[in-house]
Amino acid sequence: MHHFNEVFIEILILLAVSLAVIAVARKLRQPESIALVLVGLLLGTVNIPVLEAAETYITQSNVFQAIIISLFLPVLLGDATLKMPFSHLRAQSRPVIALALGGTLLSFLFVMLGSYYLIGLPLVIAVTFAALMSATDPISVISIFKSLGVSEKMVTTMEGESLLNDGIAVVLFQISTVYLLTYISMGWLGFGSGILLFLQFAVGGLAVGGILGFLFSRLIRYYDDYPLEIAFSMLLFFSCYFIGEHLQVSGVIAVVTGGLVFGNYGKKIGMSAVTSQNINTFWDVITLIANSLIFLMIGLEIRNISFADKWGIIVLAIAIVLVARTLALFISLFRSKDFSTPAKWVLNWGGLKGSLSIALALSLPLEFEGRETILVLTFSVVLFSLIIQGLTIKPLIMKLGLIPAPSPASDSAGQQNGQH
């Protein structure tokens, strides 16, 4: 009990550090996820006795790695879907589906082939790494988009792609790490079984999320009590995730679907304006805490990874992921007239890797063969993505002229965008 108290206090200290970083980043109007990663890197490379036990617990403990997946994932996905207006998503459904489905699968395929043939990774490791790189996490990019007044069409497309491809990426990750070797040994029959399993995960997740989202939406019609309705929203997200996983379908897709139904249908039929505002505020706080710990942890993990003799494959892995994303995006949007070529380049460069890739990589069992290699490559790509791509996306947007011409009307629209 005494040990637990010590660890709990040290995690609170880390939370205090991360919130302090966010507070400073917001005052300086800098992307907070990037600031957290940089501070985490600094803390990971220097020895601070008071943080030692917490750093070890966060980066090495199986318990904490399980918590990341079962606690953070439903929170992060639930919050994002709750605030996504379905009308916006429907308006951009073609580019969103093209990127989230075609783009994700193409990116997965290109990274897998590149990792296997160019880096020489064993097939299981190459496929697992490719699944981790399929997810985009453009939290800081979307906040930059909104602050600059970039078109709502681009913001919605980026958010929609990220939401939907998270579910696909997690399904690919589960198949890669759990079932792949069995299916390879079965040959073409195994390939067919793998596709059926993918469909089972995806369709099952949609069904679980849709049913639970509908039931909870009907339930809140009988109450105008925002603390209770906030508790219902929390119960919905975790029910979607754990019931989905128990039924051996995608808990992540269930959360995304349930959140979309609850945040749109439920909001329309059963939430007062006060409830809606309070639910959004509550999840803003919870997501802030979850994200602050995850991004700080990305930096902290650096101390447990040996980069010695791996710089060659790290550079190659970053190049493969960048090329795969570019090819996947331009092929997916080849027939789309929704975006100009400069807009496509910004969407391409803004497809950052982030918290989901890290959370999944950390969730790999310690005995998983190749875990160390996957961690090195995943952390390297995520660090490059957050720091290099994250810090250069704003100059790129400005250079390509994607900010609306300054006028009183566009200024006010930009301010409203930033407040969504």
C-alpha positions as CSV (number, residue, x, y, z in Angstrom):
1,M,0.0,0.0,0.0
2,H,2.8,2.4,0.9
3,H,4.6,1.6,-2.4
4,F,1.3,2.4,-4.3
5,N,1.0,5.7,-2.5
6,E,4.5,6.7,-3.4
7,V,3.9,5.8,-7.1
8,F,0.6,7.7,-7.1
9,I,2.2,10.8,-5.6
10,E,5.0,10.7,-8.3
11,I,2.5,10.3,-11.1
12,L,0.7,13.3,-9.7
13,I,4.0,15.2,-9.8
14,L,4.4,14.2,-13.5
15,L,0.8,15.4,-14.1
16,A,1.7,18.7,-12.5
17,V,4.7,19.0,-14.7
18,S,2.7,18.2,-17.9
19,L,0.0,20.7,-16.9
20,A,2.6,23.4,-16.2
21,V,4.1,22.7,-19.7
22,I,0.6,23.1,-21.3
23,A,-0.1,26.3,-19.4
24,V,3.2,27.8,-20.7
25,A,2.7,26.5,-24.2
26,R,-0.8,28.1,-24.4
27,K,0.5,31.4,-23.1
28,L,3.2,31.3,-25.9
29,R,0.6,30.0,-28.4
30,Q,2.7,27.0,-29.3
31,P,1.4,23.4,-30.0
32,E,1.2,21.8,-26.5
33,S,1.7,18.2,-27.7
34,I,5.1,19.2,-29.2
35,A,6.0,21.1,-26.0
36,L,5.1,18.0,-23.9
37,V,7.2,15.7,-26.0
38,L,10.3,18.0,-25.8
39,V,10.0,18.4,-22.0
40,G,9.5,14.6,-21.7
41,L,12.7,14.1,-23.8
42,L,14.5,16.5,-21.5
43,L,13.3,14.7,-18.4
44,G,14.1,11.3,-19.9
45,T,17.7,12.2,-20.5
46,V,18.4,13.7,-17.1
47,N,18.2,12.0,-13.8
48,I,15.7,13.6,-11.4
49,P,15.5,11.3,-8.2
50,V,11.9,12.5,-7.3
51,L,10.6,11.4,-10.7
52,E,12.6,8.1,-11.0
53,A,9.9,5.7,-9.7
54,A,7.1,7.3,-11.7
55,E,9.2,7.2,-14.9
56,T,10.0,3.5,-14.3
57,Y,6.3,2.7,-13.5
58,I,5.0,4.6,-16.6
59,T,7.5,3.2,-19.1
60,Q,8.1,-0.3,-17.8
61,S,5.1,-1.5,-15.9
62,N,2.7,-4.0,-17.6
63,V,-0.1,-2.6,-15.4
64,F,0.3,0.9,-16.7
65,Q,0.6,-0.3,-20.3
66,A,-2.7,-2.1,-19.9
67,I,-4.3,1.1,-18.4
68,I,-3.1,3.1,-21.5
69,I,-5.2,1.0,-23.8
70,S,-8.2,0.3,-21.7
71,L,-8.5,3.8,-20.0
72,F,-7.0,6.3,-22.4
73,L,-8.2,5.0,-25.8
74,P,-12.0,5.1,-25.0
75,V,-11.5,8.6,-23.5
76,L,-9.6,10.1,-26.4
77,L,-11.8,8.6,-29.1
78,G,-15.0,9.2,-27.2
79,D,-14.2,12.9,-26.7
80,A,-13.4,13.4,-30.4
81,T,-16.5,11.7,-31.7
82,L,-18.8,13.5,-29.2
83,K,-17.9,16.9,-30.8
84,M,-17.9,15.9,-34.4
85,P,-21.0,17.2,-36.1
86,F,-22.3,14.4,-38.4
87,S,-23.5,17.0,-40.9
88,H,-19.8,18.1,-41.4
89,L,-18.7,14.5,-41.7
90,R,-21.4,13.8,-44.2
91,A,-20.5,16.9,-46.3
92,Q,-16.9,15.6,-46.6
93,S,-17.8,11.9,-46.6
94,R,-16.1,11.2,-50.0
95,P,-12.6,12.4,-49.1
96,V,-12.9,11.2,-45.5
97,I,-13.8,7.6,-46.6
98,A,-11.2,7.7,-49.3
99,L,-8.5,8.6,-46.9
100,A,-9.7,6.6,-43.9
101,L,-10.3,3.4,-45.8
102,G,-8.2,3.5,-49.0
103,G,-5.5,5.7,-47.7
104,T,-5.1,3.7,-44.4
105,L,-4.9,0.3,-46.2
106,L,-2.5,1.6,-48.9
107,S,-0.3,3.3,-46.3
108,F,-0.3,0.0,-44.3
109,L,0.7,-2.0,-47.4
110,F,3.5,0.4,-48.5
111,V,5.0,0.6,-45.0
112,M,4.8,-3.2,-44.6
113,L,6.5,-3.8,-48.0
114,G,9.1,-1.1,-47.4
115,S,9.9,-2.4,-43.9
116,Y,10.2,-6.0,-45.1
117,Y,12.2,-5.5,-48.3
118,L,14.2,-2.3,-47.6
119,I,14.9,-2.5,-43.8
120,G,14.8,-6.3,-43.8
121,L,12.4,-6.7,-40.8
122,P,10.9,-10.1,-40.2
123,L,7.3,-10.3,-41.6
124,V,5.5,-10.2,-38.3
125,I,7.5,-7.1,-37.1
126,A,7.1,-5.4,-40.5
127,V,3.3,-5.9,-40.4
128,T,3.0,-4.8,-36.8
129,F,5.0,-1.6,-37.5
130,A,2.9,-0.9,-40.6
131,A,-0.3,-1.2,-38.5
132,L,1.1,1.3,-35.9
133,M,2.0,3.7,-38.7
134,S,-1.5,3.5,-40.3
135,A,-3.1,5.7,-37.6
136,T,-2.9,9.5,-37.8
137,D,-3.2,11.7,-34.8
138,P,-3.2,15.4,-35.9
139,I,-4.2,17.0,-32.6
140,S,-1.7,19.8,-32.8
141,V,-2.2,20.3,-36.6
142,I,-6.0,20.7,-36.2
143,S,-5.5,23.4,-33.5
144,I,-3.1,25.2,-35.9
145,F,-5.6,24.8,-38.8
146,K,-8.3,26.4,-36.6
147,S,-6.1,29.2,-35.3
148,L,-5.1,30.2,-38.9
149,G,-8.6,30.0,-40.2
150,V,-7.9,27.2,-42.7
151,S,-11.2,26.0,-44.4
152,E,-13.6,23.9,-42.4
153,K,-13.5,21.4,-45.3
154,M,-9.8,20.7,-44.5
155,V,-10.3,20.6,-40.7
156,T,-13.3,18.2,-41.0
157,T,-11.4,15.9,-43.5
158,M,-8.4,15.7,-41.2
159,E,-10.5,15.0,-38.1
160,G,-12.7,12.6,-39.9
161,E,-9.8,10.6,-41.4
162,S,-8.1,10.4,-38.0
163,L,-11.2,9.2,-36.2
164,L,-12.1,6.5,-38.7
165,N,-8.6,5.3,-39.5
166,D,-7.9,4.8,-35.7
167,G,-10.4,2.0,-35.7
168,I,-9.0,0.4,-38.9
169,A,-5.4,0.8,-37.6
170,V,-6.2,-1.0,-34.3
171,V,-7.9,-3.8,-36.1
172,L,-4.9,-4.2,-38.3
173,F,-2.7,-4.1,-35.2
174,Q,-4.7,-6.8,-33.5
175,I,-4.6,-9.1,-36.5
176,S,-0.9,-8.5,-37.0
177,T,0.1,-9.3,-33.4
178,V,-2.3,-12.1,-32.6
179,Y,-3.4,-13.9,-35.7
180,L,-0.9,-13.2,-38.5
181,L,1.4,-16.3,-38.1
182,T,-1.6,-18.7,-38.0
183,Y,-3.0,-17.2,-41.2
184,I,0.4,-17.2,-43.0
185,S,0.7,-20.9,-42.3
186,M,-2.7,-21.5,-43.9
187,G,-1.7,-19.9,-47.3
188,W,-4.5,-18.4,-49.4
189,L,-7.1,-19.8,-47.1
190,G,-5.5,-17.9,-44.3
191,F,-5.6,-14.7,-46.4
192,G,-9.4,-15.2,-46.9
193,S,-9.8,-15.9,-43.2
194,G,-7.8,-12.7,-42.4
195,I,-10.2,-10.6,-44.5
196,L,-13.2,-12.2,-42.9
197,L,-11.8,-11.5,-39.4
198,F,-11.2,-7.8,-40.4
199,L,-14.8,-7.5,-41.6
200,Q,-16.0,-9.2,-38.4
201,F,-14.0,-6.8,-36.2
202,A,-15.2,-3.7,-38.2
203,V,-18.9,-4.6,-38.8
204,G,-19.2,-6.0,-35.3
205,G,-17.8,-2.8,-33.8
206,L,-20.2,-0.7,-35.9
207,A,-23.1,-2.8,-34.6
208,V,-22.1,-2.7,-30.9
209,G,-21.4,1.1,-31.0
210,G,-24.6,1.9,-33.0
211,I,-26.9,-0.1,-30.6
212,L,-25.3,1.3,-27.4
213,G,-25.2,4.8,-28.8
214,F,-28.9,4.6,-29.7
215,L,-29.9,3.1,-26.3
216,F,-28.0,5.8,-24.3
217,S,-29.4,8.5,-26.6
218,R,-32.9,7.3,-25.8
219,L,-32.1,7.0,-22.1
220,I,-31.1,10.7,-21.7
221,R,-34.4,11.8,-23.0
222,Y,-35.9,11.0,-19.6
223,Y,-33.5,13.3,-17.7
224,D,-32.4,16.9,-17.7
225,D,-29.6,16.4,-15.2
226,Y,-26.1,17.1,-16.6
227,P,-24.0,15.4,-13.9
228,L,-26.0,12.1,-14.5
229,E,-25.8,12.5,-18.3
230,I,-22.0,13.1,-18.1
231,A,-21.8,9.8,-16.1
232,F,-23.9,8.1,-18.8
233,S,-21.5,9.4,-21.6
234,M,-18.6,7.9,-19.6
235,L,-20.4,4.6,-19.2
236,L,-21.3,4.6,-22.9
237,F,-17.6,4.9,-24.0
238,F,-16.3,2.3,-21.7
239,S,-19.3,-0.1,-22.4
240,C,-18.7,0.3,-26.1
241,Y,-15.0,-0.6,-25.7
242,F,-15.2,-3.5,-23.3
243,I,-18.4,-5.1,-24.6
244,G,-16.9,-4.9,-28.1
245,E,-13.6,-6.5,-27.0
246,H,-15.5,-9.1,-25.0
247,L,-17.5,-10.0,-28.2
248,Q,-14.3,-10.2,-30.1
249,V,-15.1,-7.2,-32.4
250,S,-13.3,-3.8,-32.5
251,G,-13.9,-1.9,-29.3
252,V,-12.3,1.1,-30.9
253,I,-14.8,1.2,-33.8
254,A,-17.6,0.6,-31.3
255,V,-16.5,3.7,-29.3
256,V,-16.2,5.9,-32.5
257,T,-19.7,4.8,-33.6
258,G,-21.3,5.1,-30.2
259,G,-19.8,8.5,-29.7
260,L,-21.0,9.7,-33.1
261,V,-24.5,8.5,-32.5
262,F,-24.6,9.9,-28.9
263,G,-23.0,13.2,-29.9
264,N,-25.4,13.8,-32.8
265,Y,-28.7,11.9,-32.4
266,G,-28.5,11.9,-28.5
267,K,-27.7,15.6,-28.5
268,K,-30.6,16.4,-30.8
269,I,-33.3,14.4,-28.9
270,G,-32.1,14.4,-25.3
271,M,-29.7,17.1,-24.3
272,S,-30.4,20.7,-23.2
273,A,-27.9,23.4,-24.2
274,V,-26.6,23.4,-20.6
275,T,-26.0,19.6,-20.6
276,S,-24.3,19.7,-24.0
277,Q,-22.0,22.5,-22.9
278,N,-21.2,20.7,-19.6
279,I,-20.5,17.4,-21.2
280,N,-18.1,19.0,-23.7
281,T,-16.3,20.8,-20.8
282,F,-16.0,17.7,-18.8
283,W,-14.5,15.7,-21.7
284,D,-12.2,18.6,-22.5
285,V,-10.7,18.3,-19.0
286,I,-10.4,14.5,-19.1
287,T,-8.8,14.5,-22.6
288,L,-6.4,17.3,-21.5
289,I,-5.2,15.0,-18.7
290,A,-5.0,11.9,-20.8
291,N,-3.1,13.6,-23.7
292,S,-0.8,15.5,-21.3
293,L,0.4,12.2,-19.8
294,I,0.6,10.3,-23.1
295,F,2.7,13.0,-24.8
296,L,5.0,13.5,-21.8
297,M,5.4,9.7,-21.7
298,I,6.5,9.7,-25.4
299,G,9.5,11.8,-24.3
300,L,10.1,9.9,-21.1
301,E,10.3,6.5,-22.9
302,I,13.5,7.7,-24.7
303,R,15.6,6.6,-21.7
304,N,14.5,3.0,-22.1
305,I,15.3,2.7,-25.8
306,S,18.7,2.0,-27.2
307,F,19.3,3.9,-30.4
308,A,22.9,2.6,-30.8
309,D,23.6,1.0,-34.2
310,K,20.0,1.7,-35.3
311,W,20.3,5.1,-36.9
312,G,20.4,3.7,-40.4
313,I,17.1,1.8,-40.1
314,I,15.6,4.8,-38.2
315,V,16.3,7.1,-41.1
316,L,15.0,4.5,-43.5
317,A,11.8,3.9,-41.5
318,I,11.0,7.7,-41.3
319,A,11.6,7.9,-45.1
320,I,9.4,4.9,-45.8
321,V,6.5,6.2,-43.6
322,L,6.7,9.7,-45.3
323,V,6.7,8.2,-48.8
324,A,3.9,5.7,-47.9
325,R,1.7,8.5,-46.6
326,T,2.3,10.6,-49.7
327,L,1.6,7.8,-52.1
328,A,-1.5,6.7,-50.2
329,L,-3.0,10.2,-49.9
330,F,-2.4,11.2,-53.6
331,I,-3.7,7.8,-54.9
332,S,-6.8,8.0,-52.6
333,L,-7.6,11.5,-53.6
334,F,-6.6,11.1,-57.2
335,R,-10.1,11.6,-58.6
336,S,-11.2,14.0,-55.9
337,K,-11.8,17.6,-57.0
338,D,-12.5,18.7,-53.4
339,F,-8.9,19.8,-52.8
340,S,-6.2,21.7,-54.8
341,T,-2.7,20.2,-55.0
342,P,-1.4,22.6,-52.3
343,A,-4.2,21.5,-50.0
344,K,-3.4,17.8,-50.6
345,W,0.3,18.5,-49.7
346,V,-0.8,20.2,-46.4
347,L,-3.2,17.2,-45.6
348,N,-0.3,14.9,-46.4
349,W,2.2,16.7,-44.2
350,G,-0.4,17.1,-41.4
351,G,-1.0,13.4,-41.0
352,L,1.1,13.2,-37.9
353,K,1.7,10.0,-35.9
354,G,1.1,10.4,-32.2
355,S,-0.5,9.1,-29.1
356,L,-2.4,6.1,-30.5
357,S,0.8,4.6,-32.2
358,I,2.7,5.0,-28.9
359,A,-0.1,3.6,-26.8
360,L,-0.4,0.5,-29.1
361,A,3.4,0.0,-29.2
362,L,3.6,0.2,-25.4
363,S,0.8,-2.3,-25.1
364,L,2.8,-5.1,-26.8
365,P,3.7,-7.8,-24.3
366,L,7.3,-7.6,-23.0
367,E,7.9,-11.1,-24.5
368,F,6.7,-10.1,-28.0
369,E,9.6,-10.9,-30.4
370,G,10.9,-7.7,-31.9
371,R,9.2,-5.4,-29.3
372,E,12.4,-3.4,-28.9
373,T,12.8,-2.8,-32.6
374,I,9.2,-1.8,-33.0
375,L,9.5,0.6,-30.0
376,V,12.7,2.2,-31.5
377,L,11.1,2.7,-34.9
378,T,7.7,3.9,-33.6
379,F,9.1,6.4,-31.2
380,S,11.6,7.7,-33.8
381,V,8.8,8.2,-36.4
382,V,6.4,9.8,-33.8
383,L,9.2,12.1,-32.6
384,F,10.1,13.2,-36.1
385,S,6.4,13.6,-37.0
386,L,5.5,15.7,-33.9
387,I,8.6,17.9,-33.9
388,I,9.6,18.3,-37.5
389,Q,6.2,18.0,-39.2
390,G,4.4,19.7,-36.3
391,L,6.6,22.7,-36.3
392,T,6.8,23.2,-40.1
393,I,3.0,22.7,-40.9
394,K,2.2,26.4,-40.1
395,P,4.9,27.8,-42.4
396,L,3.9,25.4,-45.1
397,I,0.2,26.5,-44.9
398,M,1.3,30.1,-45.1
399,K,3.8,29.5,-48.0
400,L,1.1,27.6,-50.0
401,G,-1.4,30.4,-49.5
402,L,-4.1,28.3,-47.9
403,I,-5.1,31.0,-45.4
404,P,-8.1,33.1,-46.4
405,A,-7.4,36.7,-47.5
406,P,-7.6,39.0,-44.5
407,S,-11.0,40.8,-44.3
408,P,-13.4,41.6,-41.4
409,A,-15.6,38.7,-42.5
410,S,-12.9,36.1,-42.7
411,D,-11.3,37.3,-39.5
412,S,-14.5,36.7,-37.6
413,A,-14.9,33.3,-39.3
414,G,-11.4,32.4,-38.3
415,Q,-12.1,33.3,-34.6
416,Q,-15.3,31.3,-34.6
417,N,-13.4,28.3,-36.1
418,G,-10.9,28.5,-33.4
419,Q,-13.6,28.4,-30.8
420,H,-15.3,25.2,-32.1
